[in-house]
């Protein structure tokens, strides 16, 4: 029974750690960022298609709808924009349509 409880607790921890919110703070420091992000113009090159929302309530987990905040303490993820694709952890492409936002295959 203890082993099952431990397995469930570990599984829940790993699922929660993989969930990424979409309230974003842009940092000036690479070492402070959770993700280094490169912006491409080509949707086919992107890991995720991002829609910038004006409303924090639109920014749900793993939706591709990002709300950029001015406050680090409010953010789910700290990102640093890099000029070099080879340095990036995540490649994004912006869209003007909310319906296009989300992960690419």
N, C-alpha and C positions, 0 to 999 in steps of 0.2 A: 504494500500500500504506500509506504514511504517513497519507494522508487517511482511509482506512478505519479505521485504528487510532485516529485522532483523533476520528472520528465515534462510534466505539464507546465511547471513554473519556468523551466528553461525554454521550452517552446514559446511560451508567452513573451518572455524577455526578448528572444530573437526576433519575433514578429514585430514587437513594439520598436525595437531598435532599427528595423528596416523601414518602418513607416516614416515618411518624410513629409513634413508640413510644407506649405507653400507660401508662408510669410517670410519674405526674403530681406536680408540686410546685406548691403554691399560694403565690404571692408576694403581698406586701402592696403592691408597687410596680408600677404600670401600665407604667412604662418598662422594667422588667426582664422582662416577660412576653413569651413567644412568641405567645400568643393571649390576647385579651380575651374572656371567656366570659360569656354571659348564660344563666341557667337559666329555662326556661319549664315550666309545668305541662302544656302541650298537646303531645303527641307530633307532631301534624301541623305544628306551627310549628318544630320542631327540625331542625337540620342533621344531628344525630347523636343516637341514643338511647344513653345511658350506663348501664352496670351497674358499681357500685362493688364491686370484689373485695377480699377480705381477704388474697388470696394474690398475690404478685408474679408467680409463674409463670403465672397466668391472663392477665396483661396482655400480649397479643400485638399486633403492629402492625396498625393499622386495624381492630381488632375491635370497638371500642366498649366493651371491658372495660377499665376504668381501675383502676389501683392507685395510691392516694395515698400518697406517701412523705413523711417528715419531713426528708429530706436532699436539698438542692438538687443536690448532686453526683451523686446516684443517678438523677435524673429525666431522662426523654427530652424532656419538654415542661414549660415553666414557664407557668402560667396565672394570670390575674388575673380574679376574679369582679367583673363590673360590674353596677350596678343599672339600667343603661340599655341597652335593646336596640339602640338606634341607634349605640351606641359599640362594640358587640360585633363580633368577627371570627367568632365561632362561637356558635351557639345550640344548647343541649343540653337534653335532657329525661332525667331519671333514671327507671330502671325497676327493679323488684324481681326481674325474671326475666332471668337470664343469656341465655336464648335470644332475647330481644327486642333485645339490644344490637347496634348497628351503624349504618351510614349510612342516611339516609333519601334517597328520590329527590326 
